[in-house]
Amino acid sequence: MLNPKDFGAVGDGLSHPLSQSFTTLVQAQQTYPHAASLDDELDWCAIQGALNEAKFAFMNTPQGCAVYIPAGRYVLNRQLSVNGVGLVGDITATRLRFSALGSGIPAVIVDRTPGWGSRHPIIKNINFTGPGQYALGEANAKCDGLQIVGHCAASIEYCWVTGFDKGLDYANEVGHIKLMNCWIEYNYYGIYISKCTGDYSILHSQVNHNSFANIATNASQGIEGLSMRDSHCGHAPFAIYCEPRPSESGGKNLFLMDVNLDHTRFEQIGNAAIYSDYAQGASPVVSTLRILQPGFSWDVDKASKFMLETYPRDYAIDVVRVEGGAGIEIIGDSYPFTKGDKGMLRVRKQVNVPITVRQRSTSYADIHVEYAQDASLHVGTAASHATWDGQLRATSFAGLQEMIPQAGKHIFSLSFANNPNKRGVYLIYADFYTPDAVAMVYSAGKDLYPIFVGGSASVASGETDHDGKLNVYVDQGNIVVKNRLGSDRRVMVVPFAFY
């Protein structure tokens, strides 16, 4: 294990340019061949020198090598390259402070040359500090933190990463990046997935208090195979965020896929816990998102200190498209997701997958699906059962919903996989918050029979067009709703039983 102190590192928190020790760059390069200027910091030259020597030792010894940086405050003015070796400090006592390197330039590149066996770098017990100053919604560091690239599946443990535009940039070819017992805070983005290769784990960590989003990506890459457990992801405008630019040609058009958030605490959220930015029309897919016991709260008791005024706070979860996989499942009653200004969850398009929300505080009124195609919605802590002629087909609420403009109509397809005859009992109502048109009907395929009609609802087998009514009728076995209530209305159709 190599020690940068043996290479001349000082670690007293003060600047020590090479010009204090050498009169020419050529003279300095005899000791530090990688030096590029007499303005280079001695601490950087020494640490990079130790890393270069460790890389050489790794290539020539079976057991490999690591660099140990003892307690101290080290000043660095250039990027560190960590290739295939370990980097270890004294927990809470080893700090590497970087100056501004340039926008988009990482302070540390973590890589591994292919063919060097199965060993991957472990980075442990180090505080990486950038030049940025925390300001809500601002990226002012002019450099990034650690970027993991190439064939490196790094493990980062007991580290602090603060003061960068992107604290961690996941950009490798092989995924499998592990984050354990870390603090990724006070950056613009805490973790940014710029190249998604999947299978990421975050355990017992604080990805928290970043000025815009704690975890972010873009629609061309997305986030796949993330497991986040027993960690914090709050105190920020957005916990998990997808940028607004649409997916590039050949991109994945993905936001979240196979993502499991288990006891991940979304505390003190300013705008949304999970947000797909629709400002430029991006429509990335969410496919299999499971959230267990989220521990959510808005920042209202902190005077909305994490809320960006230029973004809405309409929903705790606001995504564009849910399609494929197992849809969305949310289970949690202790500290559940709660309503924003408009609701708890919005999905602009739901295709052929279920959305399940098991929270006692959540009702159908809190969930807004703007367009659904062969999809189901399950809300509540227990399934609701119904039978028709003793034949039970549906064992839980499964709802379709649509925003229908005034004088417009919508055809609700009843072609569910377990309802080939399009026959069953359905509840139809308009306006979640104060339903003023409610009907329960039995559809026999070609005919529609009212069981209960309340408020401004009208039910018939053939097309109807009564002014001031929510007109419900059947067409080719599907339920048609025509809105003549005088304003745009969100309409829900909930099947109770098929036969």
C-alpha positions as CSV (number, residue, x, y, z in Angstrom):
1,M,0.0,0.0,0.0
2,L,1.5,3.3,-1.1
3,N,1.3,6.5,0.9
4,P,1.3,10.0,-1.0
5,K,3.2,11.4,2.0
6,D,6.2,9.4,0.7
7,F,5.8,11.2,-2.6
8,G,5.9,14.7,-1.0
9,A,2.2,15.3,-0.1
10,V,1.6,17.9,2.7
11,G,-2.1,17.7,3.5
12,D,-2.3,20.8,5.7
13,G,-5.1,22.5,3.8
14,L,-2.9,25.1,2.2
15,S,-1.7,25.7,-1.3
16,H,1.8,24.5,-2.2
17,P,2.4,25.0,-5.9
18,L,5.5,23.3,-7.4
19,S,7.0,26.8,-7.9
20,Q,7.8,26.8,-4.2
21,S,10.0,23.8,-4.6
22,F,11.2,23.9,-8.2
23,T,12.6,26.6,-10.4
24,T,11.6,25.1,-13.8
25,L,8.9,22.7,-15.0
26,V,11.6,20.4,-16.4
27,Q,13.2,20.1,-13.0
28,A,9.7,19.4,-11.4
29,Q,9.0,16.7,-14.0
30,Q,12.1,14.8,-13.0
31,T,10.2,14.0,-9.7
32,Y,6.7,14.3,-11.1
33,P,6.6,13.3,-14.8
34,H,2.9,14.0,-14.9
35,A,3.2,17.6,-13.8
36,A,2.0,20.1,-16.5
37,S,2.8,23.5,-14.8
38,L,4.7,25.0,-11.9
39,D,1.3,26.1,-10.7
40,D,0.3,22.5,-10.1
41,E,-0.3,21.6,-6.5
42,L,2.2,19.5,-4.7
43,D,-0.6,17.4,-3.1
44,W,-2.1,16.6,-6.5
45,C,1.3,15.7,-7.9
46,A,2.1,13.4,-4.9
47,I,-1.3,11.6,-4.9
48,Q,-1.3,11.1,-8.7
49,G,2.3,9.9,-8.5
50,A,1.3,7.3,-5.9
51,L,-1.7,6.2,-8.0
52,N,0.5,5.8,-11.1
53,E,3.0,3.8,-9.1
54,A,0.1,1.6,-7.7
55,K,-1.2,1.0,-11.2
56,F,2.3,-0.2,-12.2
57,A,2.4,-2.5,-9.1
58,F,-1.0,-3.8,-9.9
59,M,0.1,-4.8,-13.4
60,N,3.2,-6.6,-12.0
61,T,2.0,-8.3,-8.8
62,P,-0.8,-10.9,-8.4
63,Q,-2.2,-9.3,-5.3
64,G,-2.5,-5.8,-6.8
65,C,-1.9,-2.5,-4.9
66,A,-3.8,0.4,-3.2
67,V,-3.1,4.0,-2.2
68,Y,-3.6,5.0,1.4
69,I,-4.1,8.7,2.0
70,P,-3.6,9.5,5.7
71,A,-5.7,12.1,7.6
72,G,-5.3,15.6,6.3
73,R,-6.7,18.3,4.0
74,Y,-5.2,18.0,0.6
75,V,-5.4,20.7,-2.1
76,L,-5.8,19.5,-5.7
77,N,-5.9,21.6,-8.9
78,R,-6.1,18.8,-11.5
79,Q,-8.0,15.6,-12.2
80,L,-7.1,12.4,-10.4
81,S,-6.9,9.2,-12.4
82,V,-7.7,6.0,-10.5
83,N,-7.2,3.0,-12.7
84,G,-7.7,-0.5,-11.3
85,V,-6.4,0.2,-7.8
86,G,-7.9,1.0,-4.4
87,L,-8.0,4.4,-2.8
88,V,-8.4,4.5,0.9
89,G,-8.3,7.2,3.6
90,D,-8.9,7.7,7.3
91,I,-12.7,7.9,7.8
92,T,-13.9,11.5,8.4
93,A,-10.3,12.7,8.4
94,T,-9.0,12.5,4.8
95,R,-10.3,15.4,2.7
96,L,-9.4,16.1,-1.0
97,R,-10.4,19.6,-2.0
98,F,-10.5,20.4,-5.7
99,S,-10.5,23.7,-7.4
100,A,-12.7,24.5,-10.4
101,L,-11.5,22.2,-13.3
102,G,-14.0,23.3,-15.9
103,S,-17.7,22.5,-16.6
104,G,-18.2,18.8,-17.2
105,I,-14.7,17.8,-16.1
106,P,-14.7,15.2,-13.3
107,A,-12.4,15.7,-10.4
108,V,-11.7,11.9,-10.3
109,I,-11.8,9.4,-13.1
110,V,-12.3,5.8,-11.9
111,D,-11.4,3.2,-14.5
112,R,-10.1,-0.3,-14.8
113,T,-8.2,-1.7,-17.8
114,P,-9.8,-4.8,-19.2
115,G,-8.0,-8.1,-18.7
116,W,-6.7,-7.2,-15.2
117,G,-8.5,-10.1,-13.5
118,S,-11.6,-9.7,-11.4
119,R,-10.4,-6.9,-9.1
120,H,-12.4,-3.7,-9.3
121,P,-11.4,-0.4,-7.5
122,I,-12.7,0.1,-3.9
123,I,-12.8,3.8,-2.8
124,K,-13.2,4.2,0.9
125,N,-13.1,6.7,3.8
126,I,-12.5,9.8,1.8
127,N,-14.2,13.2,1.7
128,F,-14.2,14.6,-1.9
129,T,-15.0,18.3,-1.8
130,G,-15.6,20.5,-4.8
131,P,-15.6,24.3,-5.2
132,G,-19.3,24.7,-5.5
133,Q,-21.4,26.6,-3.0
134,Y,-24.9,25.3,-2.2
135,A,-27.7,27.4,-3.8
136,L,-31.1,26.0,-4.5
137,G,-31.5,25.0,-8.1
138,E,-28.0,26.3,-9.1
139,A,-25.0,24.5,-10.6
140,N,-22.0,26.6,-9.8
141,A,-19.1,24.2,-9.1
142,K,-17.7,24.3,-12.7
143,C,-16.7,20.6,-12.4
144,D,-18.0,17.2,-11.5
145,G,-17.0,14.8,-8.7
146,L,-16.3,11.1,-9.4
147,Q,-16.9,9.6,-12.8
148,I,-16.9,5.8,-13.1
149,V,-16.1,4.7,-16.7
150,G,-14.9,1.8,-18.8
151,H,-14.9,-1.7,-17.4
152,C,-14.9,-0.6,-13.8
153,A,-17.5,-1.8,-11.4
154,A,-16.4,0.4,-8.5
155,S,-17.4,0.0,-4.9
156,I,-17.6,3.3,-3.0
157,E,-17.8,3.1,0.8
158,Y,-17.9,5.6,3.7
159,C,-17.2,8.5,1.4
160,W,-18.5,12.1,1.3
161,V,-19.0,13.8,-2.1
162,T,-20.0,17.4,-1.9
163,G,-19.7,20.7,-3.8
164,F,-19.8,19.5,-7.4
165,D,-22.2,19.9,-10.3
166,K,-22.6,16.1,-10.5
167,G,-21.5,14.4,-7.4
168,L,-21.2,10.9,-9.0
169,D,-21.4,10.3,-12.7
170,Y,-22.2,6.7,-13.7
171,A,-20.8,6.3,-17.2
172,N,-19.2,2.9,-17.2
173,E,-19.7,-0.1,-19.6
174,V,-20.5,-2.8,-17.1
175,G,-22.8,-1.3,-14.5
176,H,-22.7,-3.0,-11.1
177,I,-21.7,0.2,-9.2
178,K,-22.1,-0.1,-5.4
179,L,-22.6,2.7,-3.0
180,M,-22.5,1.9,0.7
181,N,-22.7,4.1,3.8
182,C,-21.9,7.3,1.8
183,W,-23.0,10.9,1.9
184,I,-23.7,12.4,-1.5
185,E,-24.9,15.9,-0.6
186,Y,-24.8,19.6,-1.5
187,N,-24.2,19.0,-5.2
188,Y,-26.5,20.1,-8.1
189,Y,-27.1,16.4,-9.0
190,G,-26.2,13.9,-6.4
191,I,-25.9,11.0,-8.8
192,Y,-26.2,11.3,-12.5
193,I,-26.6,8.3,-14.8
194,S,-25.1,9.5,-18.1
195,K,-24.7,5.9,-19.4
196,C,-27.1,3.3,-18.1
197,T,-25.6,-0.2,-18.0
198,G,-27.7,-1.3,-15.0
199,D,-27.5,-3.2,-11.7
200,Y,-26.7,-0.4,-9.3
201,S,-27.1,-0.6,-5.6
202,I,-27.3,2.1,-2.9
203,L,-27.3,0.9,0.7
204,H,-27.4,2.8,4.0
205,S,-26.5,6.1,2.2
206,Q,-27.5,9.7,2.3
207,V,-28.1,10.8,-1.3
208,N,-29.7,13.9,0.1
209,H,-29.8,17.7,0.2
210,N,-28.6,18.3,-3.4
211,S,-29.6,21.6,-4.9
212,F,-31.8,20.3,-7.8
213,A,-32.1,16.5,-7.8
214,N,-30.6,13.7,-5.7
215,I,-30.6,11.2,-8.6
216,A,-31.0,12.2,-12.3
217,T,-30.8,10.9,-15.8
218,N,-32.0,11.6,-19.3
219,A,-34.6,9.8,-21.6
220,S,-31.9,8.4,-23.9
221,Q,-30.3,6.4,-21.0
222,G,-32.7,6.1,-18.0
223,I,-32.1,4.2,-14.8
224,E,-32.2,0.4,-15.0
225,G,-31.7,-2.2,-12.3
226,L,-31.4,0.1,-9.3
227,S,-31.9,-1.2,-5.8
228,M,-31.9,1.5,-3.1
229,R,-32.4,0.3,0.5
230,D,-32.5,1.9,3.9
231,S,-31.3,5.2,2.5
232,H,-32.3,8.9,2.4
233,C,-33.2,10.7,-0.8
234,G,-34.8,14.0,0.3
235,H,-34.3,17.6,1.3
236,A,-34.2,18.6,-2.4
237,P,-36.6,19.9,-5.1
238,F,-36.6,16.4,-6.8
239,A,-35.5,13.1,-5.4
240,I,-35.4,11.2,-8.7
241,Y,-35.6,13.3,-11.9
242,C,-35.5,12.7,-15.7
243,E,-34.4,15.7,-17.8
244,P,-36.8,17.2,-20.3
245,R,-35.0,16.6,-23.6
246,P,-36.6,13.7,-25.6
247,S,-34.7,10.5,-26.3
248,E,-32.2,10.7,-29.1
249,S,-32.5,8.5,-32.2
250,G,-31.4,5.1,-31.0
251,G,-31.8,6.0,-27.4
252,K,-33.6,3.9,-24.8
253,N,-36.5,6.3,-24.2
254,L,-36.4,5.1,-20.6
255,F,-36.8,6.7,-17.2
256,L,-37.0,3.8,-14.7
257,M,-36.9,0.1,-15.3
258,D,-36.6,-2.7,-12.7
259,V,-36.2,-0.1,-9.9
260,N,-36.7,-1.2,-6.3
261,L,-36.8,1.5,-3.5
262,D,-37.0,-0.3,-0.2
263,H,-37.3,1.9,2.9
264,T,-36.0,4.9,0.9
265,R,-36.9,8.1,2.8
266,F,-38.2,10.9,0.6
267,E,-38.3,13.5,3.4
268,Q,-38.7,17.3,2.9
269,I,-39.4,17.2,-0.9
270,G,-39.9,20.5,-2.6
271,N,-41.5,19.7,-6.0
272,A,-41.8,16.0,-6.5
273,A,-40.2,12.7,-5.3
274,I,-40.2,11.2,-8.8
275,Y,-40.5,13.5,-11.7
276,S,-40.2,13.1,-15.5
277,D,-39.9,16.6,-16.9
278,Y,-42.3,17.1,-19.8
279,A,-41.3,20.6,-20.7
280,Q,-39.8,19.5,-24.1
281,G,-42.1,16.6,-24.7
282,A,-39.9,13.8,-23.5
283,S,-42.0,10.6,-22.9
284,P,-39.6,8.1,-21.3
285,V,-41.1,4.8,-20.0
286,V,-41.4,3.6,-16.4
287,S,-41.4,-0.2,-16.4
288,T,-41.4,-2.0,-13.1
289,L,-41.1,0.4,-10.3
290,R,-41.6,-1.0,-6.8
291,I,-41.6,1.3,-3.7
292,L,-41.9,-0.2,-0.2
293,Q,-42.4,2.0,2.9
294,P,-41.2,5.3,1.3
295,G,-41.1,7.6,4.3
296,F,-42.4,10.7,2.4
297,S,-43.0,14.3,3.4
298,W,-43.3,17.7,1.7
299,D,-41.1,20.5,2.9
300,V,-44.1,22.6,4.1
301,D,-42.9,22.5,7.7
302,K,-39.6,24.0,6.5
303,A,-41.3,27.0,4.8
304,S,-41.0,25.3,1.4
305,K,-37.3,25.9,1.5
306,F,-36.6,23.2,-1.1
307,M,-39.3,24.2,-3.6
308,L,-38.4,25.7,-6.9
309,E,-41.0,28.3,-7.9
310,T,-40.4,27.7,-11.6
311,Y,-41.6,24.1,-11.3
312,P,-44.9,22.7,-10.1
313,R,-45.6,20.9,-6.9
314,D,-48.7,19.1,-8.3
315,Y,-47.9,15.5,-7.5
316,A,-45.5,13.5,-5.3
317,I,-44.9,11.2,-8.3
318,D,-45.4,12.6,-11.9
319,V,-44.3,10.4,-14.8
320,V,-45.2,10.4,-18.5
321,R,-45.6,6.8,-19.6
322,V,-46.0,3.5,-17.7
323,E,-45.6,0.5,-19.9
324,G,-44.2,-3.0,-19.8
325,G,-42.9,-5.0,-17.0
326,A,-44.9,-5.0,-13.8
327,G,-46.0,-1.3,-13.9
328,I,-45.9,0.6,-10.6
329,E,-46.4,-0.8,-7.1
330,I,-46.4,1.4,-4.0
331,I,-46.8,-0.2,-0.5
332,G,-46.6,1.9,2.6
333,D,-48.8,3.2,5.4
334,S,-46.3,4.5,7.9
335,Y,-45.2,7.7,6.1
336,P,-47.0,7.4,2.7
337,F,-46.8,9.6,-0.4
338,T,-49.3,12.4,0.0
339,K,-51.0,14.8,-2.3
340,G,-49.4,17.8,-3.9
341,D,-51.4,20.7,-5.2
342,K,-53.4,18.4,-7.5
343,G,-52.9,14.8,-6.4
344,M,-50.5,12.1,-5.3
345,L,-49.7,10.4,-8.6
346,R,-50.0,11.4,-12.2
347,V,-49.4,9.2,-15.2
348,R,-49.9,10.7,-18.6
349,K,-50.2,7.4,-20.4
350,Q,-50.6,3.9,-19.0
351,V,-50.4,0.9,-21.4
352,N,-51.1,-2.7,-20.6
353,V,-49.7,-2.7,-17.0
354,P,-51.2,-2.3,-13.6
355,I,-50.7,0.5,-11.1
356,T,-51.1,-0.6,-7.5
357,V,-51.1,1.8,-4.6
358,R,-51.5,0.2,-1.1
359,Q,-51.7,3.3,1.2
360,R,-54.6,3.9,3.6
361,S,-54.4,7.6,2.9
362,T,-54.7,7.3,-0.9
363,S,-57.9,7.1,-2.8
364,Y,-58.8,6.9,-6.5
365,A,-59.3,10.7,-6.4
366,D,-55.5,11.1,-5.6
367,I,-54.4,9.3,-8.8
368,H,-54.7,10.9,-12.2
369,V,-54.1,8.7,-15.3
370,E,-54.7,10.9,-18.3
371,Y,-54.9,8.0,-20.8
372,A,-55.1,4.3,-20.2
373,Q,-55.1,1.4,-22.7
374,D,-55.8,-2.1,-21.5
375,A,-54.5,-1.1,-18.0
376,S,-55.7,-1.4,-14.5
377,L,-55.5,0.7,-11.3
378,H,-55.7,-0.9,-7.8
379,V,-56.0,1.4,-4.8
380,G,-56.4,0.7,-1.1
381,T,-55.0,-1.7,1.4
382,A,-57.4,-4.6,0.7
383,A,-59.0,-5.9,-2.5
384,S,-62.8,-5.2,-3.1
385,H,-64.7,-8.3,-4.2
386,A,-67.9,-8.5,-6.3
387,T,-69.7,-11.3,-8.0
388,W,-72.2,-11.5,-10.8
389,D,-74.4,-14.6,-11.1
390,G,-72.0,-16.4,-8.8
391,Q,-69.2,-16.2,-11.3
392,L,-66.2,-14.2,-10.0
393,R,-63.8,-12.9,-12.5
394,A,-62.5,-9.6,-11.0
395,T,-61.2,-9.6,-7.5
396,S,-60.0,-6.0,-7.2
397,F,-60.8,-2.6,-8.4
398,A,-59.3,-1.9,-11.8
399,G,-60.0,1.5,-13.1
400,L,-59.8,3.4,-16.4
401,Q,-59.8,7.1,-16.5
402,E,-59.8,9.9,-19.0
403,M,-60.0,13.7,-19.1
404,I,-63.0,14.4,-21.4
405,P,-63.4,17.9,-22.7
406,Q,-66.8,19.6,-22.7
407,A,-69.0,18.2,-25.5
408,G,-66.3,15.6,-26.1
409,K,-66.7,11.8,-25.7
410,H,-64.4,8.9,-25.0
411,I,-64.8,5.1,-25.7
412,F,-63.6,3.0,-22.7
413,S,-62.5,-0.3,-24.1
414,L,-63.7,-3.3,-22.1
415,S,-61.4,-5.7,-23.9
416,F,-59.7,-7.0,-20.8
417,A,-57.9,-10.3,-20.9
418,N,-60.2,-11.8,-18.3
419,N,-63.4,-10.3,-19.9
420,P,-63.6,-11.6,-23.5
421,N,-67.4,-11.1,-23.6
422,K,-67.2,-7.4,-22.5
423,R,-70.0,-8.2,-19.9
424,G,-69.9,-7.0,-16.3
425,V,-70.8,-4.5,-13.7
426,Y,-69.2,-1.0,-13.8
427,L,-69.1,2.1,-11.7
428,I,-68.8,5.3,-13.7
429,Y,-68.3,8.8,-12.2
430,A,-67.1,12.2,-13.1
431,D,-64.9,14.6,-11.1
432,F,-62.9,12.8,-8.4
433,Y,-63.2,15.4,-5.7
434,T,-66.9,16.2,-5.8
435,P,-68.6,13.6,-8.0
436,D,-71.7,15.2,-9.5
437,A,-72.5,12.3,-11.9
438,V,-72.4,8.7,-10.8
439,A,-73.8,5.5,-12.4
440,M,-73.5,1.8,-11.7
441,V,-74.4,-0.2,-14.7
442,Y,-74.6,-3.8,-16.0
443,S,-73.3,-4.2,-19.5
444,A,-74.6,-7.2,-21.4
445,G,-72.5,-6.5,-24.5
446,K,-75.0,-4.9,-26.8
447,D,-77.2,-3.5,-24.0
448,L,-76.6,-1.4,-20.9
449,Y,-78.8,-1.6,-17.8
450,P,-78.7,0.9,-15.0
451,I,-78.3,-0.4,-11.4
452,F,-78.0,3.1,-9.9
453,V,-78.0,6.5,-11.5
454,G,-77.2,9.6,-9.4
455,G,-76.6,13.3,-10.0
456,S,-76.3,14.5,-13.6
457,A,-75.8,11.1,-15.2
458,S,-77.8,9.6,-18.0
459,V,-77.7,5.9,-19.0
460,A,-79.0,4.3,-22.2
461,S,-78.2,1.4,-24.5
462,G,-78.1,3.6,-27.5
463,E,-76.3,6.9,-28.1
464,T,-77.6,9.8,-26.0
465,D,-76.9,13.5,-26.0
466,H,-78.7,15.2,-23.1
467,D,-77.4,18.7,-22.3
468,G,-76.2,19.1,-18.8
469,K,-75.7,15.3,-18.4
470,L,-72.9,12.8,-18.4
471,N,-74.3,10.6,-21.1
472,V,-73.3,6.9,-20.8
473,Y,-74.2,4.4,-23.4
474,V,-72.8,1.2,-25.0
475,D,-71.3,0.8,-28.5
476,Q,-70.0,-2.5,-29.8
477,G,-69.7,-3.8,-26.2
478,N,-67.6,-0.8,-25.0
479,I,-68.8,2.0,-22.7
480,V,-69.0,5.4,-24.3
481,V,-69.1,8.5,-22.1
482,K,-70.2,11.9,-23.7
483,N,-69.5,14.9,-21.5
484,R,-72.3,17.5,-21.6
485,L,-71.8,18.8,-18.0
486,G,-70.6,22.2,-19.1
487,S,-66.8,21.9,-18.4
488,D,-63.9,19.4,-18.8
489,R,-64.3,16.4,-16.5
490,R,-62.1,13.5,-15.5
491,V,-64.1,10.4,-15.8
492,M,-63.4,7.0,-14.1
493,V,-64.8,3.6,-15.2
494,V,-64.2,1.0,-12.5
495,P,-65.2,-2.7,-13.3
496,F,-66.6,-4.6,-10.3
497,A,-67.1,-8.0,-11.9
498,F,-67.0,-9.8,-15.2
499,Y,-69.0,-12.9,-16.2
